[in-house]
Amino acid sequence: MAITRDFLIWLSTKPSLTRPIARTGMRLGFARRFIAGETLEEALRVAADLNARGMLVVMNQLGEHVHSREEAEGSYATYERILREMAARKIAGTITIKPTQLGLEFAPDLCRDLTCRLAAQAQALGNMVEIDMEHSAISGVTVDLFEHVRNAYPNVALAVQSYLRRTQSDLKRLEPFHPKIRLVKGAYNEPPEVAFQEKREVDQSYANLLDTLFANGFFPAVATHDEALLDHARTLARERGLRPDQWEVQMLLGVRRDLQEKLVRDGVQMRVYVTFGTEWVPYFMRRLAERPANVGFVVRSLLKGR
Ligand SMILES: Cc1cc2nc3c(=O)[nH]c(=O)nc-3n(C[C@H](O)[C@H](O)[C@H](O)COP(=O)(O)OP(=O)(O)OC[C@H]3O[C@@H](n4cnc5c(N)ncnc54)[C@H](O)[C@@H]3O)c2cc1C
């Protein structure tokens, strides 16, 4: 199982191998379970449909290989447009950015500037900007970025990963801001020096971090499909007497749709992560890696498509 996961994550970094998959994925439809489409228009339609079913959204444009200032500014322009279109169509939701899309790795000043501008634009529209957490080599600078933007704008949130050993101390540092924190397990391959390797350890760390979020004045965004951890979060929310608008659950488009519907029926604030764009294969591969059984439905779809 671990070998399949490692292979799929490795494959997700090899565009020359994944391009043929990309060419057929949208045509045959198997990619649409996890990706809203290749265009913003398609993503907005999916978002409106989720809203109609009682769910909020968090919108993300795919694309992880940005190498120039022009490309970073292009990503900024897309997010700016997403904010405007969401407002115009009254879509209930936020956006989330990957700092590398805005140039964090080669132009940190530009990334800070673009993120601040998005936060300002979101603020003017009564919206919010969430920041994804990427691979561990940039965890520290991502927390720095969040702190920088949060000093000027209250409407910014950050994702943190329970597989990283450093996350409890990051939360200690962020506690004075009382921010919205999206807690995830973590989706990248990380070495043992920085990350827990055993599922049991990652899950235990997630439970401990939930305790911290609910006890210390954060707005917890519980981003997992793990039912035991969701039960733990719901117990914490009940014990603290939190209203449904004081915490939320986040899940990925196409993953545990049954559970998403059930949480809505139970009155839990549910937000679905909606991704779109042409560079969807690395994201898609990570979803397959999380549950190699998903590979089965891709293979079936490919065979049907012949
Ligand atoms: C809203 C949201 C935002 C995220 N943002 C980030 C981020 O910024 N940075 C980051 O590193 N990671 C992010 N992730 C991904 C996250 O780190 C995990 O890789 C992913 O959520 C799977 O872990 P899990 O918590 O669901 O637990 P797991 O232990 O992986 O899964 C628990 C159960 O959920 C179900 N499940 C999980 N994944 C799938 C799947 N693909 N298909 C079908 N069933 C599945 C299965 O029933 C499984 O038993 C995000 C996840 C979510 C939900």
The ligand as a Gaussian input file, in Angstrom:
#p B3LYP/6-31G(d) Opt

LIG

0 1
 C      -10.445000      20.948000       2.659000
 C       -9.074000      20.338000       2.604000
 C       -7.969000      21.143000       2.393000
 C       -6.690000      20.571000       2.350000
 N       -5.599000      21.388000       2.274000
 C       -4.366000      20.855000       2.368000
 C       -3.210000      21.668000       2.463000
 O       -3.291000      22.903000       2.465000
 N       -1.999000      21.048000       2.546000
 C       -1.867000      19.677000       2.586000
 O       -0.750000      19.177000       2.705000
 N       -2.951000      18.889000       2.498000
 C       -4.185000      19.425000       2.396000
 N       -5.276000      18.602000       2.361000
 C       -5.097000      17.143000       2.169000
 C       -4.871000      16.416000       3.471000
 O       -3.581000      16.709000       3.965000
 C       -5.015000      14.887000       3.306000
 O       -4.089000      14.439000       2.362000
 C       -6.396000      14.444000       2.880000
 O       -7.392000      15.208000       3.499000
 C       -6.659000      12.969000       3.260000
 O       -6.529000      12.796000       4.630000
 P       -7.756000      12.565000       5.640000
 O       -7.624000      13.584000       6.708000
 O       -9.045000      12.544000       4.970000
 O       -7.393000      11.178000       6.349000
 P       -7.054000       9.744000       5.768000
 O       -6.571000       8.957000       6.938000
 O       -6.190000       9.826000       4.564000
 O       -8.463000       9.230000       5.321000
 C       -9.522000       8.973000       6.231000
 C      -10.672000       8.356000       5.454000
 O      -11.178000       9.291000       4.521000
 C      -11.520000       8.683000       3.287000
 N      -10.669000       9.244000       2.222000
 C       -9.570000      10.026000       2.371000
 N       -9.070000      10.404000       1.190000
 C       -9.861000       9.848000       0.247000
 C       -9.861000       9.862000      -1.172000
 N       -8.947000      10.551000      -1.881000
 N      -10.835000       9.160000      -1.807000
 C      -11.785000       8.497000      -1.101000
 N      -11.826000       8.449000       0.238000
 C      -10.881000       9.093000       0.915000
 C      -11.318000       7.225000       3.480000
 O      -12.531000       6.682000       3.924000
 C      -10.271000       7.169000       4.578000
 O      -10.324000       5.973000       5.312000
 C       -6.545000      19.151000       2.456000
 C       -7.657000      18.375000       2.699000
 C       -8.907000      18.930000       2.798000
 C      -10.070000      18.043000       3.124000

